[in-house]
Amino acid sequence: MSEYVRQRGQRDPNYQRHPGSLWIDEKRSELIVQYPEEWIAADGFGILLHSRTHEDLIEQIKASGIAQEKFAMAFIEIGIL
């Protein structure tokens, strides 16, 4: 962790959000309809995996062999845009 981040919780100026997180934010209104109350794993191009439970999603990820740094995970909560 850089010294910049440790000072008063400021973000490192070189920090870049994961492409999967950006994609999820961009598509959230569609995801609420398609995957309500589900966990999803996405890269910068779309959904890789989804499940009703976090534990099951983790198991799917392990079984798929996808490297963790290749995706972002999020819970698609109804009513949260």
N, C-alpha and C positions, 0 to 999 in steps of 0.2 A: 504494500500500500504506500502510495507516495506521501510525502510530507504535506502536500497541498490538501489531500483528502482528510488527513488527521486533524487539521486545523479547523475547528468549529464546524465540522461536518460538510465542508465545501466539496463540491464535486471536482474531480481531476479534470482539467481542461481538455485532456486527450481522451476522455471517456466517450465511448460510442455505444449506443444501445444495440442489442442483438437484433439482426434483421427479422427474426421471428417475432420479437416483441413489437417491432414497428408494424409488421404485417397484421398482427392481432389487433393492435390499436386501430389500424385503418379499416379493418373488416368487422369490428366488434358488433355493429348493429346487425350484420348478416349472421354472425356467429351465434348471437342470442336466439335467433330463429332456428338455426340448424342444429346447435349443440347446447340447448338450455340446461343449465345446472350440470354441466359436464366439464371435465378436465380435458384440455387439448395440449398437444405438443405440435409446434409449427416451426418451419424455417421461413426464410424470406419469400418463399414461393407459395406456401399454403400449409394445410393441415397434414401432418405426418401420421398422427395417432390421436385417438380420443377414447375416453372412458368415463363412466359415472363416478368412479372412485379414484383417488390419487394413487392408492396402493396398486390398483389394477393397471393404471397407466404406467407406473414405474416398472411393473412386471413386463408389460408389453415392450417398453423401451429396452429393458435388459434382453428380452428374447429377440428383438429385432437386430441387435448389434449396432444400432445407431450410436455414434459417439455423442456424449452429452453436450458438448460444445456446439453441435450442429443444429440445435433447436432451442426454443424457449417454451416454457410451460405456463399455462394460465387457467384459472377457473372462470368459466363463462356464467356469470351470475345474472339472473333475470333482474331487470330494473336498473342495472348499472351500465351506463354508457360512457 
